[in-house]
Amino acid sequence: MSARGHAFGIDIGGSGVKGAVVDLATGELVHERIKITTPHPSTPDAVADAVAKLVAEADWPGPVGITLPSVVLEGVARTAANIDKAWIGTDARALFSAALGGRPVTVLNDADAAGLAEDRYGAAKNYDGLVLLLTFGTGIGSALLYNGTLVPNSELGHLEIGGMETEHRAAASIKDRDGLSYEQWATEVSTVLIGLENLFWPKVFVAGGGISRDSDQWIPLLTNRTPVVPAHLRNTAGIVGAAMAIDAGIVP
């Protein structure tokens, strides 16, 4: 599915559609990532046009892996976070394939893509067993992997812990909204992590999202028992994971 060990990944977010060719041996981008501003409104047709422009700019002829901020089942978007609600029920795989001239397309959840990338190339590459990635942002995205195999669409941000959805308790946006110190916010994150580790017993938590850049200010304050490590790939993780999904034949 890849050319010379390379594959093309695209990460669709609320502000940008970003893509690049990825070297699957190393997880590194072969060139500077290409970014197109996410259209507003971010309707399926408008985003598909942006994807087509990005692939044309890269002059990439092969299959394409694409992330969506959505639960994706058999190529169909079932939810819509930070994209237009018209995505719900859209056959995203068929839409993108048509926009790209009928070529093969793989579509998966954005946090799942980040988890794939961090598990193989990033923060969790030296861990076996169960790896749990959490992206702390407006909400909390999650990816669950066992020995490199993805369990797609885990959506643990909606799991209720201590009488509250985890993302309503410990998303980075909650820290900003309520003016919490890192110590106060770390207490909420610890509550979430303790609840998750009691259910899943992971070998490691990988903490992603923009707030992971400040990991030295809050990870040492956590009180759960499982190691927590900051994500390494950051803004390339979605692109890398999308490219990996092509080569692995992942079909959520």
N, C-alpha and C positions, 0 to 999 in steps of 0.2 A: 504493500500500500504506500510505500515511501520511495522517493528517488534518491539513490546514493546515500541511504540512511537518513534522509531528511524528510520532514513533513511540515505542512502549513497549518498553523493554528490561529484562530481569531477569538478574541475575548470581547464580548459585547457588554458594556456597562451603561449606567445611566448618563454618563457624560461623554464617553468615547467608545468607538469601535476600533480595536487595536489588533494588529496582526503581524506575523513574521514567519519566516522559514526557521525551523528548529532542527538542530543537529541532535538526533535521537541517541547518539552515543554519549553525549555530554550534557544534554539539556540546555545548551547555550543557543542563543539566537544567532543565526548566520549573518544577519544584517540588522541595522537599526530598525526598531519596530515602527510600523506605519500606523498613524492614527488619523481617523476621521471623526469629527464631532458627531455624536449620536443625534440623529434628527429629532426635532420636536414639532409635532407629536411623534413619538417613537413607535409608529404603527408598523405592523409586519412588512408591508410593501416598502415603506420608506427605509427601514433597517436593511431589508434584503438588497435594496439598491446601493446602500452604503457598503455592504459586504462585497457586492460585485465590483464596485469601484476600487476597493482596497485590493482585491485579488488581481484585478487588471493592472493596478499600479505596481504590484509586486511581480507581475508577469509570471505567475505560478500556474502551471498547466494541469496539476493533478488533483487528487482528493483534498478536501478541506475539513478540518475539525473546528467546531464552533461552540462556544459557551453561551448560555443564556442565564440570566438571573431568574430562573424558573425551575420548577419541577418538570422534568422531561420524561415522558413514558412513550417508548416506541416512536420517538421523534416528534411527539405531540406535546406542546407546552400546556401544562395544566394549571400553572399559577403565573403571576406577573409581578415581580418586585423591581421597581425603578425603570420599568418599561410600560408602554401603553397596555391597558387592560384588554385591548383587542387581541393580544397574543393568546389569551386563554382559549384553549380549544383549537389553536392553529397548528396544522401539520408543518412544523418548522423545518423538518428535514426535507420535505417535498418542496417547500417554498424556496429554501436556499439552493437546493439542487437545480430547480428551474431557473433561478436567477443566475446560476453559474453554468448554464448551458447543458444541464443534465448530468454533470459529473457527480461522483459519490460524495456524500456529505455525512458527517457524524455530528450530532448535536447532543450536548450534555449540560448539566447544571454547572454553574460557574464555580461554586465551592468544591464540587466533586473534581473538577479539573485541577484546581489548586492543590487538592489533596493528593491526586495522582502524581503531580510534579514534585511536591515536597517529599513524598514517600520515596520516590526513586532517586531524585537528584539533590534534594534539599535537606531540611532540618531533621527528617526522620529516616534518612537513607541508611543509617547504621542500626536501626531498630527492626526486629522481626515481630511477629505476632500482631496484635491489634494496635493500630495507629488512629488517633482521632484528631482531626484538624478542626479548629473553630476560627472563623473569621469574625472579628469584632468590628462592626461598623454601625450603619443605621439600624440593622438587626444583627442576628448572629447566624451565619451560615455554617454548615458542618459537612465534613466528609469522613466516612468510616471505611477503613481499609484493613484487610487481614492478609498478611504476607503478600502485599502488593495487589490483592484483588479488591476492587471497589464494590461496596454495597451502596448502590446509587440512591440519591434522593432521600437522605436520612432526615433532613429538616429538624435537627435537634433544637434549633432556636425556638421551636414551638412547644417543646416538652415542658410540662409544668413541674417546677421544683420549688418546694416551700410555698405552695399556694399561688405561684406566679409563673407565667411563661418566662423561660430563661432569657429571651431577648428583651423582655420588658424589665428584667431585673439587672442585666449585666452587659447590654450592648454598649458600645463606645458612645453612642448618641445619648444614652441615659446619663453617663458621666457629664457630658457637656450640658445637657438640659438642666440637670439638677445642681450643677456647679460642684460636683464631688471632687474631693482630693483623690490622689492615687491610692492612698491608704483606705479611704472609704470605699472607693470603687473596687479595689482588690478584695475587700470583704465580700462584696456581692459576687464577684467572679469566683471566689473560693467556694461559696455556697453552690454555685452552678457546677463547678468541677467536681466537688465532693459527691453531688447527686449523680453526675454522669459516671464517675469512676465506680460508684457503688452498683450501678447497673451494668457497665460494660467491662470494667477492669482492664483498661487499655495499658499498653507498655509506655506510651508517651502521649501527651497532648502537644499539638503544634498550634501556636497562637499566631493568627494572621490578622489582616486588616491594617489600616494605617497606624493604629495605635501600637502595633508591634514594633514600630521604629523606636518607641520609647520604652521598650521592654525592660530595660535596666531599672526603670523607675517603679515598676509594679510587679513584675514576675517574682522578684525576691520577697515580696510581701504576701504571696499566696500561701495558704495553709493546708492545701490538699496534699495527699501523699504521693501522687503520680508525678513524675518529672514533667515540667512544662518548658518547652523551648520555643523561641521566636522563629517565625517563618524566615527562610533564607531568600527565596526567589522573589517575594514581594510582587511588584507590578508586572513581572513576566510569568508568574505561576499559571495564570489562566491560559495564556498563549501556549505555554509548554504542555500543560495538561490536555488542551484541546488537540494538539499535534499528536501526543501520545495515544489519545483515544482512537485515532485513525489506525495507527499501526497495531494497536491491541484488538481492534475490531469490537470495541465497546459499543453496545447498543442499549442504552438505558430504557 
